[in-house]
């Protein structure tokens, strides 16, 4: 009987430990931080962010950052009182400085038009992003 006709022995089966969870500080430092550094970006403030990742056998295979961002809207000014726009914005900036400190980014969602032009006149820049949204709800 020829032994070479038998199938080759199977590779030993090892148990994979795949988890999807919030990454630890060490995993962020080892896997996420280099990705940010490669693109010239700083990691978001860990006090208002976290990273959800897929970890298999101790290696991060994928991650998604969750970050709180300051969103400035809605705004309303009674018709005929447009001169209040600039002082209103300056007062809002002062509140932002008092509550979050210097260096906080503020985001405004505005279609092309008057509000977008006003925001740019106050120093906001148009971002090259497409904004997508989704309301996350519990499954019942």
Rosetta silent file (secondary structure, phi, psi, omega in degrees, C-alpha in Angstrom):
SEQUENCE: XXXXXXXXXXXXXXXXXXXXXXXXXXXXXXXXXXXXXXXXXXXXXXXXXXXXXXXXXXXXXXXXXXXXXXXXXXXXXXXXXXXXXXXXXXXXXXXXXXXXXXXXXXXXXXXXXXXXXXXXXXXXXXXXXXXXXXXXXXXX
SCORE:     score description
SCORE:     0.000 S_00000001
   1 L     0.000  127.332 -177.097    0.000    0.000    0.000 S_00000001
   2 L   -85.974  123.523 -179.344    1.496    3.335   -1.065 S_00000001
   3 H   -75.335  -20.208 -178.596    1.494    5.959    1.654 S_00000001
   4 H   -72.734   -7.180  176.711    1.988    8.752   -0.844 S_00000001
   5 H   -86.866   -9.856  178.452   -1.637    8.341   -1.984 S_00000001
   6 L   -76.635  149.843  177.968   -2.940    9.472    1.383 S_00000001
   7 L   -65.501  149.670  179.365   -3.928   13.125    1.723 S_00000001
   8 L   -63.398  153.627  179.492   -1.284   15.310    3.369 S_00000001
   9 L   -62.601  141.831  179.514   -1.760   15.892    7.052 S_00000001
  10 L   -72.213  147.898  176.101   -4.005   18.858    7.820 S_00000001
  11 L   -66.151  145.626 -179.842   -2.471   21.927    9.412 S_00000001
  12 L   -60.376  139.446  179.733   -3.207   22.114   13.098 S_00000001
  13 L   -85.054  125.006  176.988   -6.379   24.052   13.824 S_00000001
  14 L  -112.577  141.527 -179.672   -5.822   27.061   16.037 S_00000001
  15 L   -76.216  128.249  176.298   -8.640   28.908   17.694 S_00000001
  16 L   -91.553  140.033  178.204   -8.990   32.478   16.473 S_00000001
  17 L  -114.841   87.378  179.404  -10.064   35.055   18.997 S_00000001
  18 E   -96.398  127.309  178.526  -11.820   37.790   17.038 S_00000001
  19 E  -127.301  147.339  170.678  -13.397   40.554   19.067 S_00000001
  20 E  -120.335  114.761 -171.369  -15.193   43.737   18.068 S_00000001
  21 E  -162.478  176.155  173.743  -14.871   46.226   20.907 S_00000001
  22 E   -70.828  131.301 -178.715  -13.532   49.569   22.095 S_00000001
  23 L   -73.117  148.071  177.010   -9.756   49.581   21.681 S_00000001
  24 L   -76.740  165.862  176.604   -7.499   49.951   24.706 S_00000001
  25 H   -58.172  -38.996  179.628   -5.115   52.891   25.094 S_00000001
  26 H   -65.617  -40.589  178.672   -2.238   50.563   24.207 S_00000001
  27 H   -67.166  -38.569  176.784   -3.967   49.389   21.021 S_00000001
  28 H   -61.744  -45.382 -179.972   -4.683   52.991   20.035 S_00000001
  29 H   -62.970  -39.370 -175.659   -1.017   53.867   20.568 S_00000001
  30 H   -81.337  -36.836 -172.112    0.206   50.830   18.610 S_00000001
  31 H  -112.764  -37.845 -175.407   -2.272   50.661   15.727 S_00000001
  32 H   -84.781  -48.921 -176.923   -4.286   53.878   15.450 S_00000001
  33 H   -53.302  -43.197  178.347   -1.677   56.554   16.230 S_00000001
  34 H   -62.229  -33.339  177.645    0.643   55.450   13.389 S_00000001
  35 H   -65.839  -41.448  177.280   -2.246   55.746   10.910 S_00000001
  36 H   -65.446  -45.257 -178.982   -2.909   59.311   12.086 S_00000001
  37 H   -61.000  -38.589 -179.223    0.801   60.190   12.001 S_00000001
  38 H   -60.750  -30.986 -179.597    1.095   58.829    8.456 S_00000001
  39 L   -99.289    4.702  178.012   -1.530   61.345    7.295 S_00000001
  40 L    75.976   21.811 -178.652   -0.143   64.208    9.383 S_00000001
  41 L  -108.522  154.291  175.298   -3.116   64.305   11.749 S_00000001
  42 L   -92.943  148.528  174.511   -3.260   64.381   15.522 S_00000001
  43 L   -62.607  145.780  176.166   -5.272   61.850   17.486 S_00000001
  44 L   -68.698  160.237  179.755   -8.563   63.242   18.771 S_00000001
  45 L   -59.830  120.640 -178.102   -8.881   64.139   22.441 S_00000001
  46 H   -65.507  -15.461  177.598   -9.429   60.847   24.303 S_00000001
  47 H   -70.667  -22.902 -178.162  -11.791   62.635   26.710 S_00000001
  48 H  -129.746   25.743  179.305  -14.322   62.999   23.880 S_00000001
  49 E  -152.577  164.296  171.577  -13.422   60.146   21.555 S_00000001
  50 E  -157.589  171.130  178.611  -12.801   56.416   21.338 S_00000001
  51 E  -125.716  128.167  173.710  -12.023   53.828   18.689 S_00000001
  52 E   -94.956  132.410 -176.185  -14.091   50.725   17.982 S_00000001
  53 E  -137.520  162.952  171.388  -11.949   48.014   16.488 S_00000001
  54 E  -104.526  119.769 -176.214  -11.819   44.472   15.211 S_00000001
  55 E  -120.491  127.715  178.292   -9.059   42.616   17.060 S_00000001
  56 E  -129.678  124.810  179.442   -7.942   39.119   16.154 S_00000001
  57 L    50.650   40.569  177.113   -5.245   37.259   18.039 S_00000001
  58 L    82.179    0.190 -179.107   -4.066   40.550   19.560 S_00000001
  59 E  -110.238  132.732  176.561   -3.811   42.400   16.231 S_00000001
  60 E   -78.873  119.232 -179.164   -6.082   45.306   15.275 S_00000001
  61 E   -96.644  -23.225 -178.835   -7.480   44.527   11.823 S_00000001
  62 E  -162.123  152.691  174.270   -9.818   47.510   11.515 S_00000001
  63 E  -150.889  157.851  176.977  -10.952   50.522   13.505 S_00000001
  64 E  -137.248  124.223 -179.668  -13.482   53.352   13.375 S_00000001
  65 E   -83.125  136.541  174.269  -13.039   56.549   15.376 S_00000001
  66 E  -114.624  118.722 -175.114  -15.979   58.010   17.263 S_00000001
  67 E  -132.786  137.808  171.280  -15.490   61.684   18.061 S_00000001
  68 L   -80.472  135.904  177.247  -17.675   64.386   19.499 S_00000001
  69 L  -128.816  142.760  179.397  -17.561   67.546   17.398 S_00000001
  70 E   -77.789  120.793 -175.951  -18.978   70.944   18.250 S_00000001
  71 E  -112.230  117.905 -177.361  -21.831   71.687   15.872 S_00000001
  72 L   -98.836   96.383  176.904  -22.994   75.313   15.690 S_00000001
  73 L  -177.969  156.880   -2.210  -26.625   75.373   14.572 S_00000001
  74 L   -82.151  167.853  174.718  -29.387   76.390   14.264 S_00000001
  75 L  -127.371  140.944  177.376  -29.111   80.144   14.032 S_00000001
  76 L  -141.436  135.047  174.777  -31.992   82.563   13.780 S_00000001
  77 L  -132.286  127.224  179.549  -31.989   86.338   13.509 S_00000001
  78 L   -58.058  133.507  179.019  -35.211   88.305   13.378 S_00000001
  79 L   -50.437  137.626 -179.006  -35.616   90.000    9.983 S_00000001
  80 L    91.327   -4.714 -178.554  -34.239   93.509   10.030 S_00000001
  81 L  -118.811   32.933 -177.643  -31.658   92.669   12.727 S_00000001
  82 L   -60.904  -24.200  179.236  -28.876   91.269   10.525 S_00000001
  83 L   -63.690  -15.143  178.603  -26.369   93.574   12.247 S_00000001
  84 H   -78.481  -11.431 -177.451  -26.622   91.206   15.240 S_00000001
  85 H   -55.511  -55.165 -175.580  -24.896   88.433   13.270 S_00000001
  86 H   -63.696  -47.758  178.196  -21.313   89.450   14.030 S_00000001
  87 H   -63.581  -32.951  177.638  -21.794   90.162   17.763 S_00000001
  88 H   -63.580  -45.717  179.492  -23.755   86.899   18.107 S_00000001
  89 H   -63.568  -44.159  178.886  -20.907   84.922   16.530 S_00000001
  90 H   -62.434  -39.619  177.572  -18.293   86.631   18.712 S_00000001
  91 H   -64.863  -41.050  178.103  -20.339   85.877   21.838 S_00000001
  92 H   -63.209  -40.845  177.674  -20.664   82.215   20.774 S_00000001
  93 H   -61.531  -38.724  178.841  -16.892   82.053   20.237 S_00000001
  94 H   -64.873  -41.391  177.296  -16.355   83.405   23.749 S_00000001
  95 H   -62.523  -42.002  178.283  -18.647   80.720   25.199 S_00000001
  96 H   -59.956  -46.057  179.361  -16.724   78.066   23.257 S_00000001
  97 H   -61.179  -41.743 -179.303  -13.419   79.355   24.664 S_00000001
  98 H   -66.482  -38.233 -173.498  -14.813   79.375   28.212 S_00000001
  99 H   -90.914  -29.056 -175.577  -16.263   75.878   28.001 S_00000001
 100 H  -124.017  -13.832 -178.558  -13.763   73.990   25.866 S_00000001
 101 L    89.633  176.661 -178.103  -10.620   76.076   25.696 S_00000001
 102 L   -73.748  149.939  175.310   -8.585   77.300   22.779 S_00000001
 103 L    92.562    6.360 -179.378   -8.132   75.202   19.669 S_00000001
 104 L   -80.100  129.745  175.232  -11.637   73.732   19.467 S_00000001
 105 L   -82.981  140.696  178.609  -12.938   73.119   15.957 S_00000001
 106 E  -121.613  138.245 -177.894  -16.547   74.155   15.286 S_00000001
 107 E  -118.901  144.262 -179.711  -18.627   72.751   12.450 S_00000001
 108 L  -135.495  129.133  176.996  -21.594   74.253   10.631 S_00000001
 109 L   -98.298  113.615 -176.824  -23.698   72.469    8.043 S_00000001
 110 L  -142.721  131.042  174.505  -24.816   75.031    5.485 S_00000001
 111 L   -70.587  162.789  175.840  -25.842   74.722    1.858 S_00000001
 112 L   -55.666  137.777 -179.575  -24.248   77.067   -0.652 S_00000001
 113 L   143.453 -157.701 -171.535  -25.812   80.480   -0.251 S_00000001
 114 H   -60.958  -46.732 -178.610  -26.105   83.309    2.207 S_00000001
 115 H   -63.466  -40.793  177.926  -25.423   81.378    5.444 S_00000001
 116 H   -62.479  -41.976  179.097  -22.375   79.710    3.912 S_00000001
 117 H   -65.742  -41.487  178.316  -21.075   83.091    2.746 S_00000001
 118 H   -63.377  -43.478 -179.915  -21.647   84.634    6.179 S_00000001
 119 H   -61.495  -42.741  178.796  -19.854   81.747    7.889 S_00000001
 120 H   -66.614  -35.015  176.995  -16.868   82.110    5.566 S_00000001
 121 H   -64.688  -25.221  178.984  -16.818   85.871    6.211 S_00000001
 122 L   -93.014   12.465  173.585  -16.470   85.019    9.926 S_00000001
 123 L    98.918    1.430  177.426  -13.419   82.864    9.235 S_00000001
 124 L   -77.532  149.833  179.508  -14.965   79.434    8.663 S_00000001
 125 L  -112.717  147.519  177.211  -13.516   77.383    5.830 S_00000001
 126 L   -76.761  123.630  179.682  -15.334   75.179    3.372 S_00000001
 127 L   -87.130  148.263 -178.932  -14.362   71.556    4.018 S_00000001
 128 L   -88.088   38.324 -174.968  -13.923   69.178    1.078 S_00000001
 129 L  -108.818  152.661  165.553  -16.177   66.546    2.647 S_00000001
 130 L   -96.128  127.267 -178.351  -19.439   64.964    1.745 S_00000001
 131 L   -96.844  125.797  177.560  -21.506   64.850    4.907 S_00000001
 132 L  -116.686  152.450  179.629  -23.588   61.731    5.457 S_00000001
 133 L  -138.909  158.194  177.694  -25.933   61.110    8.361 S_00000001
 134 L  -157.829  133.284  174.672  -27.757   58.265   10.035 S_00000001
 135 L   -90.048  122.735 -178.516  -29.901   58.136   13.124 S_00000001
 136 L   -93.791  125.834 -178.211  -28.845   55.179   15.248 S_00000001
 137 L  -130.211  151.930  177.140  -31.697   53.563   17.132 S_00000001
 138 L   -67.493  142.675  176.046  -32.008   50.529   19.351 S_00000001
 139 L   -84.810  130.611 -177.502  -33.448   47.426   17.717 S_00000001
 140 L  -106.733    0.000    0.000  -36.602   46.312   19.472 S_00000001
